[in-house]
């Protein structure tokens, strides 16, 4: 996604464009292979943001600061304020792709409605399957079976699939030095849930699936 945004921004920012980039990933893929089936994997945007903030806190990503629950709270409040100001002056689609979005606290990525709309604008609903990352983590085997059915491919032997899932290692874990930070502050979580709530409601309505309300 970051690669895509860098390329797209180079083409449309600085011009007289009021509603975002002139094309999206969805349009590019549809142009090349219109009959493809798309799987959208969505994660609770609040926990996704906190995990993202801590995961990329190391020198390999050019980040050298000591990130804490306090710095996270400060950063998200500032970025949410900026995002809301953007939406008050531009379309939501514009703001989701804006070059002014802070790459170190990527609030806009959790505004899934922007990107779900992009896909549904060019692909019929029966070519898209939305998967909850939480469901996949908790019910991996049944989720994979639903994916196989959606793709129209044969199911994997269930015994072998169970063995594989039992031995597979989780990817993208927090760096060891970040696991001691603990959970985000309750007031930060409440603030973010209130921010994302209307966007989550739109996603749930559009996909006809209340799992994506992400209410706690």
C-alpha positions, -999 to 999 in steps of 0.1 A, spaced: 0 0 0 28 25 8 44 17 -26 11 23 -43 4 56 -25 39 69 -33 34 62 -70 -2 75 -72 6 106 -53 34 114 -78 8 116 -105 -20 135 -89 -9 157 -61 -1 192 -70 -28 192 -98 -64 203 -97 -78 170 -84 -105 173 -58 -115 137 -52 -83 117 -49 -61 98 -74 -71 94 -110 -71 56 -107 -70 30 -79 -56 -5 -74 -91 -18 -80 -94 -1 -114 -59 -13 -125 -66 -49 -115 -101 -48 -131 -86 -35 -163 -62 -64 -165 -83 -92 -151 -120 -83 -147 -131 -118 -136 -107 -121 -107 -120 -129 -72 -109 -105 -45 -104 -113 -8 -105 -83 15 -90 -90 49 -100 -64 75 -88 -61 111 -103 -41 140 -90 -6 129 -83 4 165 -61 -26 174 -46 -25 139 -34 11 144 -18 4 178 -1 -27 165 11 -8 134 25 20 155 46 -3 177 56 -28 150 73 -2 129 92 13 158 127 3 150 157 16 131 151 -7 102 122 16 93 142 48 101 124 53 134 145 60 164 120 74 190 109 57 222 73 50 215 49 46 245 12 45 252 15 82 259 32 91 226 6 70 208 -22 89 224 -7 122 215 0 112 180 -34 97 172 -53 127 186 -32 151 165 -37 129 134 -74 124 139 -78 162 143 -59 168 110 -79 141 92 -112 156 104 -101 190 92 -92 175 58 -127 159 55 -143 192 63 -126 207 33 -124 178 9 -140 145 1 -134 115 23 -118 97 -7 -93 126 -11 -84 125 25 -78 88 26 -51 92 -1 -38 126 10 -1 132 9 -5 150 43 -14 118 61 12 110 88 31 78 78 41 71 114 6 69 127 -15 56 98 -50 65 110 -64 67 75 -57 30 67 -84 20 92 -110 41 73 -119 10 54 -149 24 37 -127 44 14 -111 13 0 -141 -10 1 -159 15 -21 -130 15 -45 -133 -22 -50 -171 -23 -52 -171 5 -77 -155 -18 -103 -162 -54 -92 -196 -70 -86 -203 -80 -50 -201 -117 -57 -165 -113 -68 -155 -100 -34 -152 -118 -1 -146 -99 31 -127 -118 58 -123 -107 94 -87 -111 106 -100 -119 140 -122 -147 126 -92 -161 107 -70 -160 138 -97 -177 160 -113 -200 134 -86 -205 109 -97 -238 94 -134 -229 89 -124 -195 75 -100 -212 50 -128 -236 40 -151 -207 32 -123 -191 12 -118 -223 -8 -156 -224 -15 -155 -187 -26 -126 -194 -50 -142 -225 -64 -112 -247 -55 -111 -281 -39 -108 -282 -1 -75 -292 13 -75 -325 33 -89 -314 67 -64 -335 87 -34 -321 69 -48 -286 71 -53 -289 108 -17 -301 112 -4 -272 91 -24 -246 111 -12 -261 143 25 -257 134 23 -225 113 41 -196 130 25 -162 133 40 -135 112 44 -98 119 47 -101 157 57 -71 177 94 -67 181 105 -82 215 114 -48 229 79 -35 222 59 -63 238 64 -48 273 45 -17 263 12 -33 271 -22 -23 258 -31 12 247 -47 35 273 -85 30 278 -92 67 269 -71 64 237 -91 33 227 -124 50 234 -113 81 214 -104 59 184 -135 38 186 -156 69 185 -136 82 155 -139 49 135 -175 41 145 -193 59 116 -169 45 90 -172 10 104 -210 13 102 -208 21 65 -185 -9 59 -209 -32 78 -239 -18 58 -221 -21 25 -209 -56 31 -241 -66 49 -220 -80 78 -222 -67 114 -188 -83 122 -172 -52 107 -189 -28 132 -161 -37 156 -181 -28 187 -166 -37 221 
